[in-house]
């Protein structure tokens, strides 16, 4: 059965979609430029779903399919946590949990020059941004934002990194603040870095705080907002 294009691009936003659904008809969106994220592809004038999940939209013009999975599919603009697995003359090879290793050029740092090349050992954890992600080639990363500034990107020292589903990562990065992080932040002092590839880094002055925050985050994925706050209260009571 042929899928019928939608009359309005908002019909499927925040709704469950499955592979084969046509969620956008470009012929009805004259003079509009859209950006496609993960889970969508263009077939002539139709935008088709490639994986099951919820269709999401963010202003001004980006659409993607959000789902919870272990495997990460790189998408331009994603912020991820990568682990250096090899160093070469012109780039670092970085594991981002994708189908292939990613390249991080040695000059893709703020003020990067041949005389100022950073040195990373194998196993170094980095917070990076995906700048190229085309089918059939290795993704390319950068340690700068769109304006070329380092911003929050770069080396993540100390702390503890654990892996999660991509759905949990997106929940932690949601706005307003994720309930579990909001509840923890009211009582504890810590810092986190969350990658859309399903990796989370936690750091604090006390190892016990790192363990508590990490456990709370890992246990929060299947809980409602109220349940997350109750869980945090119980964990805090145990350590007091």
Secondary structure, DSSP 8 states (H G I E B T S, - for coil): ------SSTTSSBTSEE-TT-EEEEGGGSTT---EE-TTEEEETTEEEE-SSEEEEEETTTEEEEE---SS----TT-EEEEEEEEE-SSEEEEE-SSSS-EEEETT-STT--TTS-----TT-EEEEEEEE--TTS--EEESS-TTS--TT-EE--SSEEEE--HHHHHHHT-SS--HHHHHHHHH---EEEEETTTEEEEE-SSHHHHHHHHHHHHT-TTS-HHHHHHHHHHHHHHH-
